[in-house]
């Protein structure tokens, strides 16, 4: 029996455990930087297994598990699964609903962790037949900046990695589909808060006020001209105002308003120009409406850039298995979302790919970060096998 067959057999034999782990994690979600019990669960899973484990990696509860192959020299490969949840009240109709009010695994990180644990166990069992070293990165805090990946990279614990790989589940992709994207695959992200301080007063006498609400309304519309009039039409840039806080009564003009938003870009060349254009608009508000503006603008996750060569290798490896445990692998367009896996790829060659997880019997699935988000649990075994093939191509 080949090493691949042995590994696949172990994964298949433990698919039910994989699902059980996923459901346990789904019932007990924890927010970014607060994943204490989740980290304890992961550490307990590796207890008494023949590996080295580093807890509290990075700026939180990150865990690095190192598997040393016994079949000779080889590369050092990193494989990553995140384990934090989101501040969302679950509305999905499942038996294993979240037990933590207002917290939900609405992005599939429970599934990422479940498949990775079982894959890790299988790799440990077969490590004497592996070359080189595998480092499993159980990462905390993917959802909330500054995230966990950046701090893990900066800690130096991954300095010896030759390559790094990750998988993300997407229920908006058909079950059985695996998609790859060479080069720029996910957008970079910046977030901003804008406070506009005016001078309030009576709604019947607006001439005696400096209306922050009107200034805020102008900002909402003028900010869109950054993309339409300042960015190259061939570039992918998005500016979204996601919150406008201006409570008040019918006859009260408020003193101040607060706006919040996000900026996404598929080229790091657009990282600073968007900020510079936004500051021009803000300065214009102060002059035009006689208000004071405070702009807090945070450069967040970078553009996720998949190493073109590594994507090609994955396509070659997985194409040989297409039609067996999954249907097809194909190149897809970049994703508009952002991912802190980008920090690994800034320093280490590798790739981040997507596995379809559309639930059975639905025409249109709820997307990631939706309160009714749900994944097809058959995608867990597909993910485990796909990552196993990627790993074996390097250390098998």
N, C-alpha and C positions, 0 to 999 in steps of 0.2 A: 504494500500500500504506500502510495506517495505521501510526502509530508503534507501536501495540500489536502489530500483525501483524509488523512488523520485529523488535521485541524478542522476541516469542515464537519467531520463526523462528531467531534467534540462539541462544536457549536450547535449542530442539529440536536444532539442529545440534551442540550441544556437550553433549548429555546424556551421551554416553559418557565424555567428559572429566570431567564432574561425578561420575560413578560411580567413575572411576579415582582422582580426588582423594580421594573419601570413603574408598576402600579403602586408599590410602596412609596417610591419617591414622589409620584404624582399626588398621593394623598398627603404628603408631608413636605410641601414646598417651602423654601426659605429664600428670602430676598438677598440680593447681592451684598457681599461683605457681612452677611448674618447667617451664613450656611453652616453653623457649628454642628448641628446634628447630622446633616448630610455628610459632612467631612468625617465625622465619627463613624458613620455607616460604611463609608468607603474604606477607611482605615481598618475597620473590623473585618471587612471582606478579605483583605490581604493578610490578616493575622495568621501566623504559623505557615505562610507560604514562603518559599525560598527566593525571596527578593529583598532588595533594599528599598526602604520607603522614607521619603522626606516629607514631613508635614509642615503646615504653615508656610508654604513656599510663596514668595512674593509678598504682597501687601494684605494678605488675608488667609483664607483656609485652603490655598492651593496644595495639591499633593503630587509629588513626582515618584513614580514607581519605576525602578530600574531592573530590567531583566537581562542578565548576561548570558549570551549564547555559549554553548559548550563545544561547538563544532569548528572552532577556529576563528581567525581574524575576519572582521567584516565592518561595515559602516555602523555608525550610531544613528538610529532612526527615532524620531519623535512622532508620537501619535496622540492627538488631543481630543478630549471630550469635556465640555463645560457642564456645570451642575447647578447654576442659580436659576431662580424663578422670577416672576414679574408681579408688580402690585396691581393685579387684576382680580376681580371677583368672578369666579368660574360660573359659567352658565351651560357648560357641556353636559349632555345627558349621559353620564357614565356612572357605573356603580362605585368607582374608586375616586370620587370627587375630592377636591381639596378639603382638608380638615382645618386649614388655617384661613380664617376669614380675610378676604381681600388680597390673598396671595395665590398665585396659580402658575403651574408649569404650562405657559401658553406659547412656548417657543420650541418645545421638543427636547430640552436639555435633560429631562428625565430619561428619555429614550437614548440619548447620546451616552449617558453614564451607564445605563443598563447594558447596552451592547458592548461597551468598552470593558466593563468588568468581566463579563463572560469571555470575551476575546482575550483579555489579559490573563485570565485563569488558564485558558487553553494554551496560550503561548508559554506560560510558566511550565505547564505539564510537558511541553515538547521542547523546552529550551536547550536540551542537550543536542538537538538536531539543528539548532539555529547558529548562524555565524554572526559575529558582531554583537551589538547591544541595542535593546529597545527601551526607550524611555516613554512611559505612559504619563501624559500630562492631564491630570484631573484638575481642571481649572475653575476657580471661583470667579464670580463677578464679571461675567461677560457683558451683562446688560447695562451696567451703570458706570459711566466714566469716573475715574480714569481707567476702570477695568482691571482685570487681573493679569492679562497677558503681558502688558508692558513691564510690570514690576517683576514678573517671573523671568522675563528676558534680561532685565537689568540686574537681577540677582547673580547672574553668571552660571546658574545651575544647568543651563542648556548650551553653554559655550562649546561643548564638544559635539553637538549635533551636526551631522552631515546633511540631513534632510528632515522635513517635518510635514505631517499630513493631518488633515481634518475632514470630517463629514458633517453636513447639516441636513436634517430632515425637513422636507417641505411638503405639506399636504396639498398644496396647489399643483404639485407635479403628480402624474399618474404613478400608482404603485407599479414597480418594475422598471421605471425609468431612472437612469443615472445621468446627470448632466455635468459637463465640465466647461470651463471657460478659460482659455489661455490669456495671459496678460492681465489687464485691469478687469477684475471680476466682480468687485463690490465697491461701492462708493466710499470716499472719505467723508468725515462728518465734523461739523462744527455746530455748537449750540449757542444761543444768545438770549439774554434778558435785557429788556429796555424799560427803564422807568422814566416817565415823562412827568415832571413836576410843574404844575401850573399854579393858578390862583382861582379857587372856586368861588361860588356865589349863588345867587338866586337865579333859577331858570328863566325868570321873566326879565332879567337884566343881564344878558350875556355880554353886553358891552363893558360891564364893570369887571369882567373876569379875563383870565388868560386860559382858554379852554384846552385842557390837556386831552380831552376826549376827541376833539376835532383834530388836534395834532396827531393823535394816535391813529385816527382813521386815515389821515393822509399818509402816514408811514406804511400802513398795510398795503395801500395801492402802489405807492412809489417804490417800495422795496421790490416789487415785481419787475420794475424796469431794470434792475441790476442784471437779471437774466436776459430780458428781451432787448436791452439796448447797450449793455456793457460786456456781455460774454459772447464769445464766438459761437454762432449758431451750430457749428459742428461739434461743440462740446456739450457734455451732459452735466448741467448744473441745475439745482433746485433750491429755491428759497421758499420756505413754508412758515407762515405765522400760525402757531398752534394754540395760542392762548391770548385772550384780551380781557384783562381783569379791570372792570370799571363799574363796580356796584354803586347803586344810588337810587334816590327817589325821583318822582316826576318833576319836582320843582327845585332840584339841587344839581348844580354843576360841580362835578367833583374836582378836588384839588389835584389829584394825580391818577395816572393809569399805569398799569404794568402789562407789557407784551412779552411774549416768549415765542421762540421759534427754532427751527433747525435749517442748516444749510448742507446740501450734499453735492459732491463733485466727483467725477470719475478720473480727473487728472489733478495731481498735486500742484500743477501750475496755477490752478484756480483757487487754491487754498487762501492765499492772502489777498488777491484782488477783490474777492467778494467782501471781505472785511473792510478794505479801504473804501469801496463804493458805499457801504452801509454807513460808515462814519461821515461821509460827505452828506448823506441824506439827513442824518441826525443833526449835524451842525446847521443844516438848512432849516430844520424844524425850530431850532432855538431862535434863529433870526426871524423867521416868518411868523411864528406864533407866540414869541416872547415867553418861552418856557425853558426849563432846564432839563437836560437829558443825561441820563447815566446809562451807558451801554456796557454791559458785561458780555464779552465775546470769548468763548473758550474753543480753542482748536482741539478737536477730539480725535477719534480714530482715523488713521490714515487710509488711503486707498488700498484695498486688498489686491495685491499683484501676484497672480499665480505664475510660477516659473514655467515658461513656455515648453521647455524641454521635458519637465516633469509631467505636465499635462499630456504631452505626446506619449510618454511611457505608460501612463495610466490608461490612456485610450487603447494602446496596444495590448496591455495585459488584460483589461476587462473585456475587450472585444472578443477574446478567445472564449470567454464564458457567457457571452450574451446568448440568451435563449435557454439558459439552464436555471440558475437561481434568480435571475432577473431577465427582463426583456431586451432592453437596448441601452447603449451608452451613446450620447451624442453631445455635440457642442451647442451651447445655448448662449443667449445674450447676457451681458452683465446684469447683476442684481442691483436695484436701487437702494437696498438696505446696506447697513454698515456692520462690520464685524471686527472685534479686536484680535482675531487670528491674524489680522494684517501685520501686527507687531512682530510675530514670529517670522513672517515672510519678508519683512524688511531686512532681516539679518540672515535668514537661513533659506536655502532653496527648498521648494516644496509646492504643495497645492492644497486647495480647499475645494471640495466637490459637493454636489447636492444629490440626495437620494429621495425619490418620490415616495410619498406616504399618504396618498389620498385614501380616505376611508372607503370601504366597500359600499356600493349602492348609492353613492351621491353623485350628482351631476357637477355641482360646484362646491368645493370644500371651503371651510372658513380658513382664512390666512393666519400666519403667525401673528401673535399678539392680540388675537381676537378672543373675547370671553367664551366663545363656543369652539375654540380651537381643539382639534383632536387629530391624532395620527393613527394610521393603520399599523397595528402592532406587528404585522408581517414584515414591515420595513426594518425592524430591528435586526432580524437574522440577515436580511439583505445587506444592511450596513456592516454587520460583523464580518460577513464573507468578503465583501468588497475591500474593506480595510485589511483583512487577512491576506488577500491577494497582493495588495500594494506592498505590504510588509514582506511577504515571502519573496517577492520579486527582488528584494534588496538583501535579505538575510537568510533566505531558504537554501 
